[in-house]
């Protein structure tokens, strides 16, 4: 049906490319581009069908524009760093090509992420007659679709949403992150934040926790309140909402390592002088930690991500829990990746497929919960992320 240009060559990109290659009726041509072309070549070598690779600096808008004009894709699928979202959106505007990403923009110099920068592109994308779909990963992404599915099929009004992201797997390493270490640590060390009764409430980083018992006998984990970008778009687009929170699980060993690293300044994102050279401690730490893409063959166990939603149905209070369980080892068998990358890369492909086939369409900048959830939910079942619904 068309050509997709995928930018970025990390763990999520590998999954996305595999999944696009499996859907050749939609993605007839795949171009994979990154700052380091050898990483693109390594991903392409895993596939039976041809994938064209290219070198591009995603911080360089003229380079991006030149590549887009050369390849003429129907969609640019951004799985690069969140710092690069606006540059890629600028290139799409200049070339008149649709855009999709999996995480919202955050400035490199501040550990802060919000949709305001990308929402500001709405009128320009609308005027250009093109579409941008923001946050088509799992969280953000699938979690928003879970909520709109519940809104459409299970409840008359949604009042409370708790998004719960648990990783009951283990890679056996003393300390490693399951996705880009720089982004992961910035996110975790930021203040907690949740939406309640029309306003945002802040908490100290990882200061609010509770125990959560996962379904299907996966056991119990400690989950910690964090801020996550889908809370902002959900609060904007879900009517009747009174509270929205995001929780993520962490093991004691991980948190102890993180505490020590914070205490000695290794999670700082400002420049420091080292022997006459300017370095950012977190970037240096990233270079020392295992590449998340290397953890696929080591990781065992399962993830459990879902939305617990409270609301009203036929005048009575009702609770609905929609969730997915994903097996790390099964993911590696299929696409040579652990489940963290898999649960982001699959929804990226699905969002792109719905855009390229015209099932989801519009002019401007959109979040996931602004579209009919049913086609997306059906694709999740078909493409390796089956979900279940529990009511109580």
C-alpha positions in Angstrom: 0.0 0.0 0.0 2.8 2.4 0.7 6.3 3.3 2.0 7.2 4.0 5.6 10.3 5.8 6.8 11.3 4.7 10.3 13.7 6.9 12.1 15.7 5.5 15.0 17.6 2.2 15.4 17.2 1.2 19.1 15.3 -1.7 20.7 11.9 -0.3 19.9 12.9 0.3 16.3 13.9 -3.3 15.9 10.5 -4.5 16.9 8.7 -1.9 14.8 10.7 -2.9 11.7 10.0 -6.6 12.3 6.3 -5.9 12.7 6.0 -3.7 9.6 7.8 -6.4 7.6 5.2 -8.9 8.7 2.5 -6.6 7.3 3.7 -6.3 3.8 0.2 -5.7 2.4 0.4 -2.2 4.1 4.1 -1.5 4.3 5.2 -2.5 0.9 8.5 -0.6 1.3 10.4 0.1 4.5 13.3 2.6 4.9 15.2 2.6 8.2 17.3 5.6 9.0 19.5 6.6 12.0 22.6 8.6 12.9 24.5 5.3 12.9 23.7 3.4 9.7 25.4 0.2 10.9 22.7 -0.2 13.6 20.1 0.0 10.8 22.0 -2.5 8.8 22.0 -4.9 11.8 18.3 -4.7 12.1 17.7 -5.1 8.4 19.9 -8.2 8.4 17.5 -10.0 10.8 14.7 -9.9 8.2 13.9 -12.0 5.2 12.4 -9.2 3.2 14.5 -6.2 2.0 14.7 -3.1 4.1 16.5 0.0 2.8 18.8 1.7 5.2 20.1 5.3 5.4 22.1 7.6 7.6 20.4 10.7 8.9 20.9 13.1 11.9 17.5 13.5 13.4 18.6 16.8 15.0 19.3 18.2 11.5 16.1 19.3 9.8 17.6 19.9 6.3 19.1 16.4 6.4 15.7 15.0 7.4 13.9 17.0 4.7 16.4 15.8 2.0 15.9 12.2 3.0 12.1 12.5 3.1 12.1 14.2 -0.3 14.3 11.4 -1.7 12.3 8.5 -0.3 8.8 10.0 -0.6 7.2 7.9 2.2 3.5 8.0 3.1 4.4 8.2 6.8 7.4 9.1 9.0 7.5 6.8 12.0 9.6 8.3 14.7 11.2 5.9 17.2 14.2 8.1 17.8 14.8 10.1 21.1 12.0 12.3 22.4 14.5 15.3 22.1 14.2 14.9 18.4 10.4 15.0 18.0 10.1 18.6 17.0 12.9 18.4 14.4 11.2 15.5 12.8 7.8 17.2 12.9 9.3 20.3 11.3 10.7 18.1 8.5 7.3 16.5 8.0 5.6 19.9 7.8 8.1 21.1 5.2 7.6 17.9 3.1 3.8 17.4 3.7 4.2 13.9 5.1 2.2 12.3 8.0 4.0 11.8 11.3 3.8 9.3 14.2 5.8 8.9 17.4 5.7 6.8 20.6 6.7 9.4 23.3 6.2 13.1 23.6 8.8 15.8 23.3 11.1 16.8 26.2 13.9 19.3 26.0 17.4 17.9 26.5 18.3 20.5 29.2 15.2 19.9 31.4 13.8 16.6 32.7 10.3 17.7 31.8 7.9 16.3 29.2 4.5 17.6 28.2 2.4 17.9 25.1 2.3 21.7 24.8 5.2 21.8 22.4 3.6 19.3 20.0 0.0 20.4 20.5 1.3 23.8 19.3 1.8 22.3 15.8 -1.9 21.5 15.4 -2.9 24.4 13.2 0.2 24.1 11.0 -0.4 20.4 10.4 -4.1 21.1 9.8 -3.2 23.8 7.3 -0.8 21.5 5.6 -3.5 18.8 5.3 -1.4 16.2 7.2 -1.7 14.3 10.4 0.4 13.7 13.4 -0.4 10.9 15.9 1.3 11.3 19.2 2.3 8.5 21.6 1.5 5.3 19.7 3.4 3.1 22.1 2.1 1.1 25.0 2.2 3.7 27.8 1.5 6.2 26.3 -0.6 4.6 23.6 -2.3 1.4 24.3 -3.2 2.6 27.8 -5.2 5.5 26.3 -6.9 3.1 23.9 -7.8 0.8 26.8 -9.5 3.8 28.5 -11.5 4.8 25.4 -12.5 1.1 24.9 -13.8 1.1 28.5 -15.5 4.4 27.9 -17.2 3.0 24.7 -18.2 -0.5 25.8 -18.1 -0.8 29.6 -19.0 2.5 31.4 -21.3 5.4 31.0 -18.9 7.7 32.8 -15.2 7.3 33.7 -14.3 8.8 37.1 -11.0 7.3 38.1 -8.1 5.9 36.1 -5.1 4.1 37.4 -2.5 3.0 34.8 -0.3 0.2 36.2 2.9 -0.9 34.5 4.5 -3.9 36.0 7.6 -5.8 34.9 7.8 -9.2 36.6 10.8 -10.2 34.5 14.5 -10.3 35.2 17.6 -9.8 33.1 20.1 -11.0 35.7 22.2 -7.8 35.6 23.1 -5.9 38.7 21.7 -2.6 37.2 20.3 -2.0 33.8 17.3 -0.2 32.3 14.8 -1.9 29.9 14.8 1.0 27.5 17.1 4.0 26.8 19.0 4.6 30.1 19.0 8.3 29.7 15.3 8.7 29.1 14.4 6.0 31.6 16.4 7.6 34.5 15.2 11.1 33.7 11.6 9.8 33.8 12.0 7.9 37.1 13.9 10.6 39.0 11.4 13.3 38.1 8.7 14.4 40.6 5.5 12.4 40.7 2.4 14.1 39.4 -1.2 13.1 39.0 -4.5 14.8 38.0 -7.4 15.2 40.5 -10.5 17.3 40.4 -9.2 19.6 37.7 -5.7 20.3 38.9 -2.3 18.7 39.0 -0.8 17.4 42.3 2.9 16.9 42.7 4.7 14.4 44.9 8.4 13.8 45.7 10.0 11.3 43.3 9.0 7.7 44.1 7.6 8.8 47.5 4.1 7.2 47.0 3.9 3.4 46.7 1.5 0.5 47.2 1.5 -3.2 46.6 -0.2 -4.5 43.5 -1.2 -8.1 42.9 -1.0 -9.0 39.2 -3.5 -11.2 37.5 -2.9 -14.8 36.3 -0.7 -15.7 39.2 2.2 -13.4 38.4 2.6 -12.4 42.0 2.7 -9.0 43.8 5.1 -6.1 43.3 5.6 -2.7 44.8 4.3 0.0 42.4 5.3 3.7 42.6 3.4 6.8 41.6 5.0 8.7 38.7 4.1 11.2 36.1 3.5 9.9 32.6 2.5 11.9 29.6 -0.7 10.1 28.8 -2.2 11.5 32.0 -2.1 15.0 30.4 -3.9 13.9 27.2 -6.4 11.7 29.1 -7.3 14.5 31.4 -8.0 16.7 28.4 -10.0 14.2 26.3 -11.9 11.9 28.8 -15.1 13.6 30.0 -16.3 13.3 33.7 -12.8 12.3 34.8 -12.1 13.0 38.5 -8.6 11.4 39.0 -5.9 9.9 36.8 -2.7 8.3 38.1 0.2 6.3 36.7 2.1 3.6 38.6 5.2 1.6 37.7 6.9 -1.3 39.5 10.5 -1.3 40.6 12.6 -3.9 42.5 14.5 -2.9 45.7 17.9 -3.6 44.1 17.1 -1.2 41.2 16.0 1.5 43.5 19.0 1.1 45.8 21.4 1.5 42.8 19.4 4.5 41.6 19.6 6.1 45.0 23.4 5.8 45.1 23.8 7.1 41.6 21.6 10.1 42.4 23.5 10.8 45.6 26.9 10.9 43.8 25.6 13.1 41.0 25.6 10.5 38.2 22.0 11.2 37.2 22.6 15.0 36.7 21.7 16.3 33.2 23.6 19.5 33.4 27.2 19.8 32.1 30.1 19.4 34.5 33.8 20.0 33.8 36.0 16.9 33.8 39.7 17.5 33.0 38.9 20.4 30.8 36.0 18.6 29.0 32.3 19.3 29.4 30.3 16.1 30.0 26.8 15.4 31.2 27.0 12.8 34.0 23.8 11.0 32.9 25.1 10.6 29.3 28.4 9.2 30.6 26.4 6.8 32.8 24.4 5.7 29.8 27.6 4.8 28.0 28.6 2.5 30.9 25.3 0.7 31.3 24.2 -2.3 29.2 22.5 -1.5 25.9 18.8 -2.4 26.5 18.8 -4.1 23.0 21.4 -6.5 24.4 19.1 -7.7 27.2 16.6 -9.6 25.0 18.3 -13.0 25.2 18.9 -12.6 29.0 15.4 -11.5 30.1 12.9 -14.0 31.5 9.4 -13.5 33.0 6.5 -11.4 31.9 5.2 -7.8 31.9 1.7 -6.8 32.9 0.4 -3.4 31.9 -3.2 -2.3 32.2 -5.8 0.2 33.3 -7.9 0.0 36.3 -10.9 2.2 35.8 -13.8 3.2 38.1 -17.0 4.8 36.9 -20.7 4.5 36.5 -22.8 2.0 34.5 -26.6 2.2 34.5 -26.4 4.4 37.6 -24.2 2.0 39.6 -20.6 2.1 40.4 -18.5 -0.3 38.4 -14.8 -1.2 38.1 -13.1 -2.4 34.9 -9.6 -3.7 34.5 -8.2 -4.1 31.0 -4.6 -5.5 30.7 -2.1 -7.3 28.6 0.5 -9.8 29.7 3.6 -10.2 27.6 6.3 -12.9 27.8 9.9 -11.7 27.5 11.2 -15.0 26.1 8.4 -15.4 23.5 9.1 -11.9 22.3 12.8 -12.7 21.8 11.9 -15.9 19.8 9.8 -13.8 17.5 11.7 -10.5 17.0 14.9 -10.9 19.0 13.8 -8.4 21.7 12.6 -8.3 25.3 8.9 -7.4 26.1 9.6 -3.8 27.0 10.6 -3.0 23.5 8.0 -5.3 22.1 5.1 -3.7 23.9 6.1 -0.3 22.4 7.1 -1.4 18.9 4.0 -3.3 18.1 1.6 -0.4 18.9 3.9 1.9 16.8 3.3 -0.4 13.8 -0.4 -0.6 14.5 -0.9 3.2 14.7 1.1 3.5 11.5 -1.1 0.8 9.8 -4.3 2.5 10.8 -3.0 5.8 9.5 -1.7 4.4 6.2 -5.0 2.5 5.5 -7.1 5.6 6.4 -8.9 3.9 9.3 -7.6 6.6 11.6 -7.4 9.9 9.7 -7.5 13.6 10.3 -5.7 16.9 9.7 -3.7 18.3 12.6 -2.1 16.8 15.8 -3.9 14.0 17.6 -3.6 11.8 20.7 -4.6 8.2 20.7 -7.8 8.6 22.7 -9.3 10.9 20.0 -10.0 7.9 17.7 -12.3 4.8 17.7 -10.5 2.2 19.9 -12.0 -0.9 18.3 -9.8 -1.2 15.2 -6.7 -0.7 17.4 -7.9 -3.2 20.0 -8.5 -5.8 17.2 -5.0 -5.3 15.9 -3.5 -5.8 19.3 -5.1 -9.3 19.5 -3.9 -10.1 16.0 -0.3 -8.8 16.3 0.9 -10.3 19.5 -0.5 -8.2 22.4 -3.8 -9.9 23.4 -5.8 -8.2 26.2 -8.3 -9.3 28.7 -11.2 -7.4 30.5 -12.1 -8.0 34.1 -15.1 -6.3 35.8 -15.8 -6.1 39.5 
